Amino acid sequence: DAGITQSPRHKVTETGTPVTLRCHQTENHRYMYWYRQDPGHGLRLIHYSYGVKDTDKGEVSDGYSVSRSKTEDFLLTLESATSSQTSVYFCAISRTSGGAYNEQFFGPGTRLTVL
Amino acid sequence: DQQVKQNSPSLSVQEGRISILNCDYTNSTFDYFLWYKKYPAEGPTFLISISSIKDKNEDGRFTVFLNKSAKHLSLHIVPSQPGDSAVYFCAASAGTALIFGKGTTLSVSS
């Protein structure tokens, strides 16, 4: 158990509303990630963080923003949700800085439905 | 263009037999490869990994083989058990990020 929790676990919202998903870790790891999983696409990186207030974009970052004000929390915000953002969102943490031994450990996921 | 490909969406195997899941990649700069297992309604769990300087890594019933010249890796599960039924993702390390394949659904029947 990597000590990662995500909240909420399920959310239904309407198009155009803002949504914030929270990832919380108890391991004090520097690296945190947000992925989305969609049928036929596997997992795709949205944003990641390499420290407090240090974030960068991933493959599918359009329409999403992130913030990390504390080591343990990484927030993903959809400023104005669209139906294309209906997905399962996973947070992950990494104990190393990438390259070799870059095992990432995942949270349980948040299922988001945008109507 | 997909950098990590899992060309078989599904695989069915009988209990006790070998399961072989395959993965191809296009970027020769990838230096670390990982396999994850995912059950429905759960997050992916790390299974096994291999560095590009090795060609085999073994952990219990799970063995990963890497063929750098062919840009191909495979996961062998021996013997397969019904509890192994899940979606398996291959991933490659590209700097800080991991790049995932689309997954292969393994079904092990008893």
Boltz contact constraints between the chains, C-beta under 6 A:
constraints:
  - contact:
      token1: [A, 42]
      token2: [B, 100]
      max_distance: 6.0
  - contact:
      token1: [A, 42]
      token2: [B, 101]
      max_distance: 6.0
  - contact:
      token1: [A, 42]
      token2: [B, 102]
      max_distance: 6.0
  - contact:
      token1: [A, 42]
      token2: [B, 103]
      max_distance: 6.0
  - contact:
      token1: [A, 43]
      token2: [B, 100]
      max_distance: 6.0
  - contact:
      token1: [A, 45]
      token2: [B, 97]
      max_distance: 6.0
  - contact:
      token1: [A, 90]
      token2: [B, 43]
      max_distance: 6.0
  - contact:
      token1: [A, 98]
      token2: [B, 95]
      max_distance: 6.0
  - contact:
      token1: [A, 98]
      token2: [B, 96]
      max_distance: 6.0
  - contact:
      token1: [A, 99]
      token2: [B, 31]
      max_distance: 6.0
  - contact:
      token1: [A, 99]
      token2: [B, 93]
      max_distance: 6.0
  - contact:
      token1: [A, 100]
      token2: [B, 31]
      max_distance: 6.0
  - contact:
      token1: [A, 100]
      token2: [B, 32]
      max_distance: 6.0
  - contact:
      token1: [A, 100]
      token2: [B, 51]
      max_distance: 6.0
  - contact:
      token1: [A, 102]
      token2: [B, 32]
      max_distance: 6.0
  - contact:
      token1: [A, 102]
      token2: [B, 93]
      max_distance: 6.0
  - contact:
      token1: [A, 103]
      token2: [B, 46]
      max_distance: 6.0
  - contact:
      token1: [A, 104]
      token2: [B, 98]
      max_distance: 6.0
  - contact:
      token1: [A, 106]
      token2: [B, 43]
      max_distance: 6.0
  - contact:
      token1: [A, 106]
      token2: [B, 44]
      max_distance: 6.0
  - contact:
      token1: [A, 107]
      token2: [B, 43]
      max_distance: 6.0
  - contact:
      token1: [A, 108]
      token2: [B, 43]
      max_distance: 6.0
  - contact:
      token1: [A, 109]
      token2: [B, 43]
      max_distance: 6.0
